[in-house]
């Protein structure tokens, strides 16, 4: 079956259960539909039973998103950032606001390993692209969400080797979703979740552009869960989370938006803001404890951004009044990517026997049978 319906390993995605979404997806329906973008993971699952800090159980990992092909990663991309709720961390955000650019891989991991992935990315870049850091500096983007309910988060199990693995195994094409990479120990609306992705095709004039979305989803309260416009969470009390430790409300989501449409930094910031509306379609209220941080970048204007000579450069962009289709694509893509992160995930038992159940696929199939068909573009 087409990869719009299945993950790389053959796990079902939301569309495989009959759920319909607005908009036209790209051929793989994930962020790698944007030419040049690739995704890699390092997944760490070790041990069972009672928590022994420093020993496990371990349910964590690293995700790397490469905005350009590996040989061109030292060429910046225009980028913009939005903080919907700031109880979280995304390194390099101040620099993004200042110059509207980012360089090198974007990494996503757990809250207490964010510094490790940032520093390891710089070490990787100094080896893979040594000229780019000669007499210069790098401020790579590293983001996090909290996985301490399932993972020995204070054991600091993520190492630079895991970061190198995620970067060096990054590939285009179909990707894995659910409990992989930085999303390994995450939950969403009281169900197992983690990594998810989607894409949309957007027409502008005589050209087609791609908008790809990647999420590390770890947010939301079960009673608010709304899919295809129908609140299913309030009545879906089973299967329930099993907890043997004091419950916490810690939650977050990281959204990375990629596009090949030519956009300026302020426009990409505008795109990143629209991720909030994609989250809102699922019913979240933006909880106090949630770090909801969004990033958008464009792979266009590579020649202008690669130029080294001291001369004025010319960059193309779509005029602001014509951005609505791109805004719509972001909203649609974020909604579907979050649901994909849940559908592809399986029930996980972690530290102290804490258990997060998978969302029941039969409930989603029944929902698909009753929900009104979504408006799909041809």
Secondary structure, DSSP 4 states (H G I P E B T S, - for coil): --TTTB-TTS-B-GGGGT---SS---SSSSGGGSTT-EEEEEEEEE--SS-BTTTB-EEEEEEEEESS-GGGTTS-EEEEEEEEEESS-BTTHHHHHHHSEE-S-EEEEEGGGHHHHHHHHHHHHHHHTGGGGTT------EEEE--TTTS-GGG----HHHHHHHHHT-BSSS---BS-GGGTT-EETTEE--EEEEEEEEEETTEEEEEEEEEEEE---GGG-EETTEE-STT---SPPB-SS-----EEEEEEEEE-S---HHHHHHHHHTHHHHHHHTT----TTEEEEEEEEE---HHHHH--SSS--------GGG-HHHHHHHHHHHHHHHHHHHHT---EE-GGG-EEPPPPHHHHHHHHHHSPPP----
